[in-house]
Amino acid sequence: MAVSEKILEMLRSSMILSDKVGRITDEVKALSEDVRQLDRRIVRLETYVEIGNKQRANNPILENS
């Protein structure tokens, strides 16, 4: 294999690798957005639980049930 063929093969491999890295980057961005959405939902659920616990603590009728 001539030097020029090796260089061309390395360039081709580099372009393929660059394309794969670009696709993975896009997927990671999408997953990051999904995680942020889930985090927001969890925070809302935690808030509901905290409010419910405070209301229950302030209402003795609910505490006995």
Backbone as a chain_set.jsonl record, in Angstrom:
{"seq": "MAVSEKILEMLRSSMILSDKVGRITDEVKALSEDVRQLDRRIVRLETYVEIGNKQRANNPILENS", "coords": {"N": [[0.846, -1.169, 0.0], [0.659, 2.092, -0.927], [2.011, 5.204, 0.283], [0.343, 7.381, -0.207], [-2.119, 6.112, -0.486], [-2.487, 5.149, 2.092], [-2.688, 7.558, 3.474], [-5.046, 8.579, 2.34], [-6.856, 6.615, 3.222], [-6.681, 7.02, 5.978], [-7.719, 9.613, 6.117], [-10.306, 9.122, 5.214], [-11.209, 7.412, 7.236], [-11.058, 9.194, 9.335], [-13.053, 11.042, 8.611], [-15.324, 9.433, 8.772], [-15.288, 8.823, 11.485], [-15.62, 11.396, 12.532], [-18.223, 11.936, 11.659], [-19.651, 9.994, 13.093], [-19.14, 10.853, 15.721], [-20.45, 13.306, 15.637], [-23.126, 12.455, 15.347], [-23.456, 11.061, 17.751], [-23.129, 13.156, 19.537], [-25.441, 14.662, 18.992], [-27.362, 12.838, 19.889], [-26.724, 12.708, 22.599], [-27.349, 15.317, 23.371], [-30.135, 15.261, 23.01], [-30.824, 13.3, 24.904], [-30.003, 14.635, 27.189], [-31.857, 16.726, 27.311], [-34.156, 15.21, 27.761], [-33.568, 14.223, 30.32], [-33.554, 16.603, 31.757], [-36.27, 17.299, 31.528], [-37.447, 15.174, 32.952], [-36.336, 15.671, 35.456], [-37.581, 18.083, 36.12], [-40.206, 17.185, 36.36], [-39.974, 15.443, 38.538], [-39.294, 17.241, 40.553], [-41.68, 18.69, 40.716], [-43.4, 16.647, 41.635], [-42.203, 16.098, 44.118], [-42.726, 18.513, 45.369], [-45.535, 18.456, 45.525], [-45.826, 16.303, 47.31], [-44.568, 17.349, 49.6], [-46.262, 19.536, 50.157], [-48.619, 18.147, 50.637], [-47.86, 16.679, 52.931], [-47.44, 18.781, 54.757], [-50.012, 19.86, 54.897], [-51.346, 17.71, 55.985], [-50.092, 17.509, 58.457], [-50.965, 19.838, 59.619], [-53.65, 19.403, 59.905], [-55.41, 17.78, 62.138], [-57.456, 15.907, 61.892], [-56.986, 14.499, 59.528], [-54.638, 13.296, 60.252], [-55.216, 11.152, 61.933], [-56.316, 9.258, 60.291]], "CA": [[0.0, 0.0, 0.0], [1.462, 3.302, -1.048], [1.822, 6.205, 1.329], [-0.837, 8.186, -0.544], [-3.305, 5.302, -0.182], [-2.618, 5.139, 3.549], [-3.177, 8.884, 3.869], [-6.456, 8.643, 1.951], [-7.607, 5.746, 4.125], [-6.742, 7.703, 7.264], [-8.662, 10.724, 5.963], [-11.635, 8.519, 5.123], [-11.527, 6.961, 8.594], [-11.264, 10.393, 10.133], [-14.352, 11.599, 8.248], [-16.331, 8.527, 9.325], [-15.256, 9.037, 12.926], [-16.21, 12.707, 12.774], [-19.666, 11.789, 11.459], [-20.168, 9.233, 14.24], [-19.076, 11.724, 16.89], [-21.532, 14.278, 15.467], [-24.403, 11.797, 15.647], [-23.493, 10.782, 19.188], [-23.335, 14.446, 20.191], [-26.865, 14.975, 18.866], [-28.106, 11.934, 20.765], [-26.467, 13.117, 23.982], [-28.141, 16.531, 23.586], [-31.532, 14.84, 23.159], [-30.936, 12.633, 26.206], [-29.858, 15.665, 28.211], [-33.152, 17.402, 27.388], [-35.071, 14.263, 28.406], [-33.233, 14.195, 31.742], [-34.042, 17.865, 32.335], [-37.727, 17.196, 31.641], [-37.732, 14.264, 34.066], [-35.968, 16.358, 36.69], [-38.656, 19.036, 36.408], [-41.372, 16.428, 36.816], [-39.68, 14.941, 39.885], [-39.38, 18.382, 41.466], [-43.105, 18.955, 40.925], [-43.939, 15.587, 42.492], [-41.696, 16.323, 45.467], [-43.455, 19.661, 45.896], [-46.872, 17.975, 45.897], [-45.694, 15.482, 48.512], [-44.276, 18.241, 50.722], [-47.484, 20.28, 50.464], [-49.538, 17.184, 51.263], [-47.387, 16.389, 54.288], [-47.69, 19.96, 55.595], [-51.45, 19.956, 55.128], [-51.703, 16.605, 56.872], [-49.583, 17.854, 59.784], [-51.768, 20.95, 60.131], [-55.03, 18.986, 60.031], [-55.395, 16.599, 63.003], [-58.444, 14.925, 61.435], [-56.312, 13.669, 58.529], [-53.546, 12.588, 60.893], [-55.711, 9.933, 62.556], [-56.827, 8.284, 59.309]], "C": [[0.896, 1.238, 0.0], [1.108, 4.287, 0.067], [0.564, 7.021, 1.051], [-2.124, 7.417, -0.246], [-3.552, 5.246, 1.322], [-3.185, 6.464, 4.056], [-4.658, 9.011, 3.532], [-7.329, 7.785, 2.867], [-7.74, 6.386, 5.51], [-7.717, 8.872, 7.216], [-10.098, 10.211, 5.93], [-12.09, 8.062, 6.516], [-11.825, 8.145, 9.515], [-12.633, 11.013, 9.851], [-15.481, 10.739, 8.823], [-16.429, 8.729, 10.837], [-15.91, 10.369, 13.292], [-17.728, 12.651, 12.645], [-20.297, 11.06, 12.65], [-20.188, 10.087, 15.502], [-20.191, 12.767, 16.822], [-22.882, 13.679, 15.804], [-24.54, 11.51, 17.138], [-23.733, 12.077, 19.968], [-24.804, 14.838, 20.139], [-27.712, 14.108, 19.788], [-27.93, 12.316, 22.231], [-27.265, 14.389, 24.307], [-29.607, 16.18, 23.806], [-31.751, 14.162, 24.508], [-30.838, 13.64, 27.351], [-31.174, 16.409, 28.395], [-34.177, 16.501, 28.069], [-34.832, 14.227, 29.913], [-33.723, 15.467, 32.417], [-35.551, 17.834, 32.519], [-38.116, 16.297, 32.816], [-37.427, 14.926, 35.408], [-37.057, 17.345, 37.087], [-39.885, 18.321, 36.947], [-41.168, 15.915, 38.234], [-39.785, 16.072, 40.907], [-40.843, 18.721, 41.742], [-43.727, 17.915, 41.842], [-43.473, 15.758, 43.94], [-42.439, 17.478, 46.137], [-44.848, 19.244, 46.343], [-46.816, 17.156, 47.181], [-45.436, 16.365, 49.735], [-45.519, 19.025, 51.134], [-48.485, 19.36, 51.153], [-49.14, 16.864, 52.692], [-47.64, 17.558, 55.233], [-49.166, 20.097, 55.907], [-51.905, 18.881, 56.11], [-51.259, 16.909, 58.307], [-50.42, 18.957, 60.43], [-53.224, 20.568, 60.367], [-55.09, 17.705, 60.861], [-56.391, 15.536, 62.584], [-57.788, 13.964, 60.426], [-55.219, 12.82, 59.161], [-53.987, 11.25, 61.496], [-56.193, 8.903, 61.553], [-55.765, 7.408, 58.737]], "O": [[1.78, 1.383, 0.844], [0.052, 4.201, 0.694], [-0.198, 7.32, 1.971], [-3.11, 8.006, 0.196], [-4.698, 5.291, 1.77], [-4.04, 6.495, 4.941], [-5.44, 9.499, 4.348], [-8.426, 8.198, 3.243], [-8.796, 6.299, 6.138], [-8.46, 9.098, 8.17], [-10.991, 10.794, 6.544], [-13.228, 8.306, 6.914], [-12.724, 8.093, 10.355], [-13.303, 11.464, 10.78], [-16.481, 11.27, 9.306], [-17.526, 8.798, 11.393], [-16.668, 10.447, 14.258], [-18.44, 13.259, 13.444], [-21.347, 11.464, 13.149], [-21.152, 10.044, 16.266], [-20.81, 13.077, 17.84], [-23.698, 14.316, 16.47], [-25.61, 11.695, 17.717], [-24.468, 12.078, 20.956], [-25.355, 15.299, 21.139], [-28.668, 14.588, 20.397], [-28.879, 12.254, 23.011], [-27.798, 14.514, 25.409], [-30.253, 16.739, 24.693], [-32.75, 14.421, 25.18], [-31.521, 13.499, 28.366], [-31.567, 16.693, 29.527], [-34.982, 16.977, 28.87], [-35.783, 14.202, 30.695], [-34.249, 15.416, 33.529], [-36.063, 18.286, 33.544], [-39.019, 16.632, 33.583], [-38.17, 14.759, 36.375], [-37.418, 17.434, 38.261], [-40.53, 18.798, 37.881], [-42.094, 15.949, 39.044], [-40.31, 15.874, 42.003], [-41.206, 19.008, 42.883], [-44.502, 18.261, 42.734], [-44.255, 15.584, 44.874], [-42.742, 17.422, 47.329], [-45.296, 19.633, 47.422], [-47.677, 17.306, 48.048], [-46.029, 16.146, 50.792], [-45.8, 19.164, 52.325], [-49.122, 19.745, 52.134], [-49.998, 16.786, 53.572], [-48.014, 17.351, 56.387], [-49.542, 20.41, 57.036], [-52.755, 19.131, 56.965], [-51.976, 16.599, 59.258], [-50.562, 18.998, 61.652], [-53.965, 21.34, 60.975], [-54.837, 16.628, 60.322], [-56.192, 14.362, 62.894], [-58.018, 12.756, 60.477], [-54.906, 11.739, 58.661], [-53.192, 10.313, 61.556], [-56.457, 7.764, 61.936], [-56.056, 6.549, 57.905]]}, "num_chains": 1, "name": "protein.A"}
